[in-house]
Amino acid sequence: MSESTDLFHEAYDRDDIAYGDRPSAALSAYLQQAQCTGSALDLGAGAGRDTIALAKAGYDVTSVDLSERGLERIRQRAEANHVLDKLQTQLADVRDLVLEPNSYSAIVATTVLDHIPAEDAAAVWLNITNALTDQGMLYVEVHATEDPGSGIEPGLSTDAPVSETANAVINYFAPNQLASWATAEKSRLRILRYEERLEWDYTHGPEHLHGKAILLAVRAGHHFQWHGQPIAFPRKS
Ligand SMILES: C[S@@+](CC[C@H](N)C(=O)[O-])C[C@H]1O[C@@H](n2cnc3c(N)ncnc32)[C@H](O)[C@@H]1O
């Protein structure tokens, strides 16, 4: 994708790289509490805030994005964090990936299923839920109809400021939609955390509001020492 067609080139080219360098909070909580080995896939990885956290936690990570500038920034950040040897970058459309069943211990898709048409998002969902290992983790974040940029109620009636990159979001998720995907029997997932929420965002462009749905899940039947986010009722030492 050339600079002129890459909707995110300028956002990732800045000194103050868009979306910051802190990983998504629920993902971060998982990485602190789980055993992080094997292969991970970061879909729509952007400039890599989640990729770097996955690699530092111990995974061998493949970061997939359409933005060459984003992937360059990921390689720079990986080098600075001494995890370049744990990283592969792939300039590709997530819709073109053919994933082997049972092949990834962790799959992250932070705001990418909402950047592709609804029927494509459903196909990618099937692909990624099949690709998780028996002890695999899935983290997904999508923009929801509560977002002021959605053009759909209730976001439509919100007069809060809209994100500078809202034009790239074309598929706003309805209330409970991501939850119903996650609880469908064929997804074979167990939900650790699901939330629909509003977020004020100061990580890029002028102050703006997002409406999001957030899912952290593991393969059904997989149980480990998960104490929530934030950790609730820790054992006294
Ligand atoms: C809002 S950004 C999120 C970036 C990153 N996940 C984060 O949270 O920091 C969405 C990213 O998805 C990428 N993207 C959009 N459509 C894509 C597609 N069909 N295949 C691969 N990447 C895509 C964009 O280039 C962009 O980097």
The ligand as an SDF file (V2000), in Angstrom:
LIG
                    3D

 27 29  0  0  0  0  0  0  0  0999 V2000
   -7.0250    1.8110   14.5870 C   0  0  0  0  0  0  0  0  0  0  0  0
   -5.5560    1.0780   13.9980 S   0  0  0  0  0  0  0  0  0  0  0  0
   -5.1380    0.0140   15.3540 C   0  0  0  0  0  0  0  0  0  0  0  0
   -3.6900   -0.3390   15.4030 C   0  0  0  0  0  0  0  0  0  0  0  0
   -3.2430   -1.2430   16.5550 C   0  0  0  0  0  0  0  0  0  0  0  0
   -3.9870   -2.4990   16.5810 N   0  0  0  0  0  0  0  0  0  0  0  0
   -3.4020   -0.5330   17.8770 C   0  0  0  0  0  0  0  0  0  0  0  0
   -4.3940   -0.7820   18.5780 O   0  0  0  0  0  0  0  0  0  0  0  0
   -2.5280    0.2680   18.2200 O   0  0  0  0  0  0  0  0  0  0  0  0
   -6.1660   -0.0840   12.7710 C   0  0  0  0  0  0  0  0  0  0  0  0
   -5.0470   -0.7760   11.9960 C   0  0  0  0  0  0  0  0  0  0  0  0
   -5.6230   -1.8010   11.1700 O   0  0  0  0  0  0  0  0  0  0  0  0
   -4.9410   -1.7980    9.9170 C   0  0  0  0  0  0  0  0  0  0  0  0
   -5.8570   -2.4000    8.9150 N   0  0  0  0  0  0  0  0  0  0  0  0
   -7.0440   -1.9330    8.4920 C   0  0  0  0  0  0  0  0  0  0  0  0
   -7.6030   -2.7830    7.6070 N   0  0  0  0  0  0  0  0  0  0  0  0
   -6.7400   -3.8270    7.4830 C   0  0  0  0  0  0  0  0  0  0  0  0
   -6.7550   -5.0240    6.7160 C   0  0  0  0  0  0  0  0  0  0  0  0
   -7.7870   -5.3280    5.9060 N   0  0  0  0  0  0  0  0  0  0  0  0
   -5.6930   -5.8720    6.8260 N   0  0  0  0  0  0  0  0  0  0  0  0
   -4.6350   -5.5590    7.6320 C   0  0  0  0  0  0  0  0  0  0  0  0
   -4.5840   -4.4520    8.3960 N   0  0  0  0  0  0  0  0  0  0  0  0
   -5.6170   -3.5890    8.3140 C   0  0  0  0  0  0  0  0  0  0  0  0
   -4.6340   -0.3420    9.6430 C   0  0  0  0  0  0  0  0  0  0  0  0
   -3.5870   -0.1780    8.7110 O   0  0  0  0  0  0  0  0  0  0  0  0
   -4.2880    0.1390   11.0540 C   0  0  0  0  0  0  0  0  0  0  0  0
   -2.8970    0.0220   11.3180 O   0  0  0  0  0  0  0  0  0  0  0  0
  1  2  1  0
  2  3  1  0
  2 10  1  0
  3  4  1  0
  4  5  1  0
  5  6  1  0
  5  7  1  0
  7  8  2  0
  7  9  1  0
 10 11  1  0
 11 12  1  0
 11 26  1  0
 12 13  1  0
 13 14  1  0
 13 24  1  0
 14 15  1  0
 14 23  1  0
 15 16  2  0
 16 17  1  0
 17 18  1  0
 17 23  2  0
 18 19  1  0
 18 20  2  0
 20 21  1  0
 21 22  2  0
 22 23  1  0
 24 25  1  0
 24 26  1  0
 26 27  1  0
M  CHG  2   2   1   9  -1
M  END
$$$$
